[in-house]
């Protein structure tokens, strides 16, 4: 098979490269999704450990801020 036309060479090159590029993109996307899932799982585990304490801290600071606003109006 003799190819003399540069356009034909380009067509064959693109035809051969397309599956390789699509495979590489698929692998990259799959790895990204798995990394995101691990991150979400880790975040969930951390919140299970400290969630109650965070709620206590939030409630305490909210109470202090609310108390401070009320006392400022009384002065």
N, C-alpha and C positions, 0 to 999 in steps of 0.2 A: 504494500500500500504506500503510494508515494503522495505526499502532501506538499503542494507548492504554494498554496494560497495562505498567507499569514492569518487571514480571518478564520480559516478552517483549523489552524493550529490553536488559535484562541478559543474557539468553540470546544475543542476536545479538552483543552486545559481546564476551562471552566466546568465542563461536564464532569471531569475527574475530581476537581477540587471541591465541588459543592457538597457531596456526601461527607467528606472529611471535615469541612467547616461546620456542617450541621451537627455532626457527632460531637465535635469539640464544644460547640455552644450548648448542646444538651448536657454534657458532663459538667460544664461550668454552672449552668442553671441548677442542676440537681445538687451539686455540692453547696451552692448558696442556700437552697431550700433546707437541706439537712443542717447546715450551720445555724440557720434561723430557728429551726425546731429545737436544737440543743440549747440555744440561747433562751428561748421561751421557757423550756423545761427548767433550766437552771434558775431563771428569774422566779418561776413559780415555787420552786423548792426554797429559795431564800425567803420569799414572802411568807411561806408557811412557818418558817422558823421565827421571824421577827415581826410578823403582821400584828400580833396582839400588842406588842410593845410600841410599835409605830402608832397604833390607834390611841393608846394611852397618852403618848407624847402629844399627838395632835389635839386630843381633847383637852389636855392640860394647858397647852399654849392658847387654844381658842378661848378657854375660860379666863386665862390671864388677860388676853387682849380685850375680851368683852368687859371684864372688871375694870380695866384701865380706862376704857372709853366712858363707862358709867361714872367713875369717880372724877374724871375730868369735867364732866357736865355739872357735877355737884359743887365744884370749887368756884 
